[in-house]
Amino acid sequence: MLRYFANGVIRWKNAMLCNTRTNWEFYAVVKGRCAAVLKDGEKPELKERTLWIFPPECSHAWADDGRRAFHRIAFHFGSVPYPLDEIVREKGWFSKRLTDEDVARLTAIAAEVEPHFRQPSLLSPLVFQGRLMDLCALALSDQTTSLPPALPDLAHFKVERASTWYAEHLARNPSVKEAADAVHVSPSHLRRLFWQVRKHSPKTAFQRIRLEKANSLMSRSALTLEDVARHCGFASASHFCREYKRVHHFTPTHWRKRLVAGFSKPLPPGVVPVREFSARPEERTMSA
């Protein structure tokens, strides 16, 4: 699900301090120059026509030369698909030089997303998911040498089927053995398949599914934390909060109130949101 979107020319009046995002961030400079800052006080090289991708919990900021504005397009998503998630997490972050075709595609994606972000409809989640797939494909279009080697179709099928089955039975928090039984393999073999395909255990994969589902429920409904916990297979709201904070390093209440509520209302034309959790919290909106 798309959590945040921005498209327009911007110039930072003050230096931005590094802070931790709660979602996957796609940030592209399509005209002018900017830089990703990974540590407060550093002066990184300004770049043109570049796409950066940062996973959740990765602290960073953005900088320009202090004199000239630049045009950026930014998207925040709650999750990204395999293999992009594994590639970015392994490297810590990702960047790619953009071609003319890439810039044109990004501009088209932004044009399609913006009306759905401003005035969401029943179709909007499908549009967001489709454009996320386009962004992932664009990011990895010239990364074939660094992609994981191809594995037998059966291995991928078993892993994807186990993940899908788990998501469908999430509320009762099934065990790894139950997931393995559902795809007709032993628990030990399912673990081997996950390590072969995803480079992590099924337990880790299933935990991500639970927390992504929780974020989705908190962003599109008024369910209490107890209800969210129940729908996602946690024993209680306190159990959910402990697991959420262990992974994300902040509470679900913080995420819901400070990082979602600020963008729940449609914005007027010509205005884009600014992250509420930012170096300049007093600025909520700015001209596009």
C-alpha positions as CSV (number, residue, x, y, z in Angstrom):
1,M,0.0,0.0,0.0
2,L,1.2,3.5,-0.8
3,R,1.9,5.5,2.4
4,Y,3.3,8.7,1.0
5,F,3.7,10.4,-2.4
6,A,5.4,13.6,-3.5
7,N,6.1,15.0,-6.9
8,G,7.5,18.5,-7.6
9,V,10.3,21.0,-7.3
10,I,11.8,21.6,-3.9
11,R,14.7,23.4,-2.2
12,W,15.5,22.8,1.4
13,K,15.7,26.1,3.4
14,N,17.5,24.3,6.2
15,A,19.7,21.3,6.4
16,M,17.6,18.1,7.0
17,L,18.7,15.9,9.9
18,C,18.8,12.2,9.4
19,N,15.7,10.4,10.6
20,T,14.3,6.9,10.4
21,R,11.5,6.2,7.9
22,T,8.9,3.5,8.7
23,N,8.3,2.4,5.1
24,W,10.2,1.5,2.0
25,E,11.3,4.8,0.3
26,F,11.7,5.3,-3.5
27,Y,13.2,8.7,-4.1
28,A,14.2,9.9,-7.5
29,V,15.7,13.2,-8.6
30,V,14.6,13.7,-12.2
31,K,15.9,17.3,-12.7
32,G,18.6,19.2,-10.8
33,R,20.8,17.6,-8.2
34,C,20.5,16.2,-4.7
35,A,22.1,13.7,-2.5
36,A,21.3,11.0,0.1
37,V,22.8,11.8,3.5
38,L,23.5,8.8,5.7
39,K,25.1,10.6,8.6
40,D,24.4,14.1,10.0
41,G,27.1,16.6,9.1
42,E,28.5,14.7,6.1
43,K,28.6,16.3,2.6
44,P,27.8,13.6,0.1
45,E,28.2,14.0,-3.7
46,L,25.2,15.6,-5.3
47,K,23.8,13.5,-8.1
48,E,21.5,14.1,-11.1
49,R,18.9,11.7,-12.5
50,T,19.3,9.1,-9.7
51,L,16.9,6.7,-8.0
52,W,17.5,5.7,-4.4
53,I,15.7,3.0,-2.5
54,F,15.9,2.7,1.3
55,P,14.4,-0.1,3.5
56,P,12.5,0.7,6.7
57,E,14.5,1.6,9.8
58,C,17.4,3.0,7.6
59,S,18.2,6.5,8.9
60,H,19.0,9.1,6.2
61,A,18.2,12.6,5.0
62,W,18.3,14.5,1.7
63,A,20.4,17.5,0.7
64,D,20.8,20.0,-2.1
65,D,23.4,22.7,-2.8
66,G,21.4,25.2,-0.8
67,R,20.9,27.5,-3.8
68,R,19.1,25.7,-6.6
69,A,15.8,23.7,-6.4
70,F,15.5,20.2,-7.8
71,H,12.6,18.1,-9.0
72,R,12.0,14.9,-7.0
73,I,9.5,12.1,-7.1
74,A,9.0,10.1,-3.9
75,F,7.0,7.1,-3.0
76,H,6.7,5.3,0.4
77,F,5.3,1.7,0.4
78,G,4.6,-0.6,3.4
79,S,6.4,-3.5,1.7
80,V,8.2,-4.4,-1.6
81,P,8.3,-7.8,-3.3
82,Y,11.1,-10.3,-3.5
83,P,13.8,-10.1,-4.8
84,L,14.0,-6.3,-4.4
85,D,13.5,-6.5,-0.6
86,E,16.4,-9.0,-0.2
87,I,18.8,-7.1,-2.5
88,V,18.2,-3.7,-0.8
89,R,18.3,-5.1,2.7
90,E,21.6,-7.0,2.0
91,K,23.3,-3.8,0.7
92,G,21.6,-1.5,3.2
93,W,20.3,0.8,0.4
94,F,20.2,1.0,-3.3
95,S,20.8,3.6,-6.0
96,K,20.6,3.6,-9.8
97,R,21.4,6.1,-12.5
98,L,18.3,7.0,-14.5
99,T,18.1,7.0,-18.3
100,D,15.8,9.2,-20.4
101,E,13.5,6.2,-20.6
102,D,13.6,5.7,-16.8
103,V,12.7,9.4,-16.2
104,A,9.8,9.2,-18.6
105,R,8.5,6.1,-17.0
106,L,8.8,7.6,-13.5
107,T,7.0,10.7,-14.6
108,A,4.2,8.5,-16.0
109,I,3.9,6.5,-12.8
110,A,3.7,9.7,-10.8
111,A,1.0,11.1,-13.0
112,E,-1.1,7.9,-12.6
113,V,-0.6,7.7,-8.9
114,E,-1.2,11.3,-7.9
115,P,-5.0,11.5,-8.4
116,H,-5.5,8.2,-6.5
117,F,-3.3,9.5,-3.7
118,R,-5.3,12.8,-3.4
119,Q,-8.8,11.3,-3.8
120,P,-8.6,7.5,-3.0
121,S,-11.2,5.2,-4.5
122,L,-11.8,1.4,-4.5
123,L,-9.5,1.1,-7.4
124,S,-6.6,3.0,-5.8
125,P,-5.0,0.0,-4.0
126,L,-4.8,-1.9,-7.3
127,V,-3.2,1.2,-9.0
128,F,-0.7,1.5,-6.2
129,Q,0.2,-2.2,-6.2
130,G,0.6,-2.1,-10.0
131,R,2.9,0.9,-10.0
132,L,4.9,-0.6,-7.2
133,M,5.6,-3.5,-9.5
134,D,6.6,-1.1,-12.2
135,L,9.0,0.7,-9.9
136,C,10.6,-2.6,-8.8
137,A,11.1,-3.7,-12.4
138,L,12.6,-0.3,-13.3
139,A,15.0,-0.5,-10.4
140,L,16.2,-4.0,-11.3
141,S,16.2,-3.6,-15.0
142,D,20.0,-3.5,-15.3
143,Q,20.8,-5.5,-12.2
144,T,20.7,-9.0,-13.7
145,T,24.3,-9.8,-12.7
146,S,23.6,-9.2,-9.0
147,L,20.2,-11.0,-8.9
148,P,20.0,-14.3,-7.1
149,P,20.6,-17.3,-9.4
150,A,17.6,-19.0,-10.9
151,L,16.2,-21.9,-8.9
152,P,14.0,-24.7,-9.9
153,D,10.4,-23.6,-10.4
154,L,9.3,-26.1,-7.8
155,A,11.3,-24.4,-5.0
156,H,9.8,-21.0,-5.8
157,F,6.4,-22.5,-6.0
158,K,6.6,-24.2,-2.6
159,V,7.9,-21.0,-0.9
160,E,5.3,-18.8,-2.5
161,R,2.5,-21.3,-1.8
162,A,3.6,-21.6,1.8
163,S,3.7,-17.8,2.2
164,T,0.2,-17.5,0.6
165,W,-1.3,-20.2,2.7
166,Y,0.1,-18.6,5.8
167,A,-1.3,-15.2,4.9
168,E,-4.7,-16.8,4.3
169,H,-4.7,-18.4,7.8
170,L,-2.9,-15.6,9.5
171,A,-5.5,-15.0,12.3
172,R,-4.8,-18.3,14.0
173,N,-1.0,-17.9,13.7
174,P,-0.2,-21.3,12.2
175,S,3.1,-23.0,12.9
176,V,5.9,-23.7,10.4
177,K,4.9,-27.4,10.5
178,E,1.3,-26.5,9.5
179,A,2.5,-24.4,6.6
180,A,4.8,-27.3,5.5
181,D,2.0,-29.8,5.7
182,A,-0.1,-27.5,3.6
183,V,2.4,-27.6,0.7
184,H,3.2,-31.3,1.3
185,V,6.8,-31.1,2.5
186,S,8.5,-31.6,5.9
187,P,9.2,-28.6,8.1
188,S,13.0,-29.1,7.7
189,H,12.6,-29.2,3.9
190,L,10.5,-26.1,4.0
191,R,13.2,-24.3,6.0
192,R,15.8,-25.4,3.4
193,L,13.6,-24.1,0.6
194,F,13.2,-20.7,2.3
195,W,16.9,-20.4,2.8
196,Q,17.6,-21.4,-0.8
197,V,15.0,-19.0,-2.3
198,R,14.8,-16.1,0.3
199,K,18.0,-16.4,2.3
200,H,16.0,-16.4,5.6
201,S,13.8,-18.7,7.6
202,P,10.1,-19.3,7.1
203,K,9.6,-17.9,10.6
204,T,11.2,-14.6,9.6
205,A,9.1,-14.5,6.4
206,F,5.9,-15.2,8.3
207,Q,6.6,-12.5,10.8
208,R,7.0,-10.0,8.0
209,I,3.7,-11.1,6.6
210,R,2.0,-10.5,10.0
211,L,3.5,-7.1,10.5
212,E,2.7,-6.0,6.9
213,K,-0.9,-7.1,7.4
214,A,-1.0,-5.1,10.7
215,N,0.3,-2.0,9.0
216,S,-2.3,-2.4,6.3
217,L,-5.1,-2.8,8.8
218,M,-4.0,0.2,10.9
219,S,-3.7,2.5,7.8
220,R,-7.1,1.7,6.3
221,S,-9.4,1.0,9.3
222,A,-10.2,2.2,12.8
223,L,-9.6,-1.2,14.4
224,T,-8.3,-1.2,17.9
225,L,-4.8,-2.6,18.6
226,E,-6.6,-5.6,20.2
227,D,-8.5,-6.2,17.0
228,V,-5.4,-5.8,14.8
229,A,-3.5,-8.2,17.0
230,R,-6.4,-10.8,16.7
231,H,-6.6,-10.5,12.9
232,C,-2.8,-10.9,12.6
233,G,-2.4,-13.9,14.9
234,F,-0.9,-12.2,18.0
235,A,-2.0,-13.4,21.4
236,S,-2.8,-9.8,22.6
237,A,-2.3,-6.2,21.9
238,S,0.7,-6.1,24.2
239,H,2.2,-9.1,22.4
240,F,1.7,-7.3,19.1
241,C,3.2,-4.1,20.4
242,R,6.3,-5.9,21.7
243,E,6.9,-7.7,18.4
244,Y,6.2,-4.6,16.4
245,K,8.6,-2.5,18.4
246,R,11.3,-5.2,18.4
247,V,11.3,-5.1,14.6
248,H,10.6,-1.4,13.8
249,H,12.0,0.2,17.0
250,F,8.9,2.3,17.6
251,T,5.3,1.4,18.6
252,P,2.4,0.8,16.3
253,T,0.6,3.7,18.0
254,H,3.4,6.0,17.0
255,W,3.2,4.8,13.4
256,R,-0.5,5.1,13.2
257,K,-1.0,8.5,14.8
258,R,2.0,10.4,13.6
259,L,2.8,8.8,10.2
260,V,-0.5,7.8,8.8
261,A,-3.1,10.1,10.2
262,G,-1.4,13.2,8.7
263,F,-2.0,11.9,5.2
264,S,-5.5,10.4,5.5
265,K,-7.3,13.5,4.2
266,P,-7.3,14.5,0.5
267,L,-5.2,17.5,-0.2
268,P,-6.1,20.5,-2.4
269,P,-4.6,20.7,-5.9
270,G,-1.1,22.1,-6.0
271,V,-0.2,20.9,-2.5
272,V,1.9,17.9,-1.6
273,P,2.4,16.5,2.0
274,V,5.6,16.6,4.0
275,R,6.4,13.8,6.4
276,E,5.1,14.6,9.8
277,F,8.1,12.6,11.2
278,S,10.7,14.9,9.8
279,A,13.5,17.3,10.7
280,R,11.0,20.1,10.3
281,P,7.7,18.9,11.9
282,E,6.2,22.4,11.8
283,E,5.9,22.2,8.0
284,R,2.9,20.0,7.0
285,T,2.4,20.9,3.4
286,M,4.2,22.8,0.7
287,S,3.5,23.9,-2.9
288,A,4.0,21.2,-5.5
